[in-house]
């Protein structure tokens, strides 16, 4: 029988989220812009379903890392693809 090793998400991706590991939750709130609320809630669903991880950057932006390799920085009014 083949051996199975369990690898945590942090070990697989090399990304350790200081905020997500501390709280475990995506910040859910209602924004002034209903479109922004919709997008942020949709991103939260991707995180809850295990497709992505997140963390706060020193400048207050959110870094979103998909397990498929894409990295995005979520700023106040823009989303920037980093890789």
Secondary structure, DSSP 8 states (H G I E B T S, - for coil): --------HHHHH----HHHHHH-S------SSHHHHHHHHHHHHHHHTTSEEEEE-TTS-EEEEETTS-EEEE-SS-EEE--
